[in-house]
Amino acid sequence: MCGRFSLITDVYALMRQYQFEFEGEYEARYNIAPGTDILAIASYGGKRVGGELRWGLIPFWADNEKIGYKMINARAETVHEKASFRQPLKSKRCLIPADGYFEWKREGKMKRPFRFVNKDNSPFVFAGLYDRWDKGERPIFSCTIITTAANEKTAEIHDRMPAILTPGQQDIWLDPTVSDSMALTSLLKPYPSEKMDFYEVSTLVNSARNEDRGLIAPINSK
């Protein structure tokens, strides 16, 4: 699964790299957790537009918004089959920028956190889906991050990883004229191991209340 990530890259650098418009508040975040609002990029009116979505997808048909806490991830292998994700896959796709994500390696009763990054420390984007829920006092726009099988490097720590899209895949993912489920899920492959690196970080990242630069500092060699 993908249950925590970071995004500290300057927003203007993100806008240049991913060619999207954005008007709103943005701050660096070292420990992004489910249930919070996160930056996402979608296609709107022929343009890429950035906005905030709550992490944890609430299907439009759900009776209670709390279902979102169970919907932080969607599996690439079954995303086209599940009722919660089937329709968003066809028409409500987004990119979720990050510059690192965390996974935990279980050793007995202990879990050691590791941060995964691009080797050149550049940001990347996860494949995401979003939906609008209108059964509360106000509309809620929410999203999920799609996961896929781990690449060789990630598999040292965990058997799943977020589906990271290359620039060409990003164009297809955001293209509103593309709705074929098989064509879309074919993009959701493990990111190349040779492009990634990872390192151990402090267990302070285990608590979503902690939020500072020290959370992304390496503490030990792998």
Helices and strands as residue ranges (DSSP letters): E 5-7, H 11-18, E 29-32, E 37-44, E 47-55, G 65-70, E 73-75, H 83-91, E 93-98, E 100-107, E 110-118, E 124-133, E 140-149, G 154-156, E 160-162, H 167-174, H 181-185, G 193-195, E 196-200, G 203-206, G 213-216
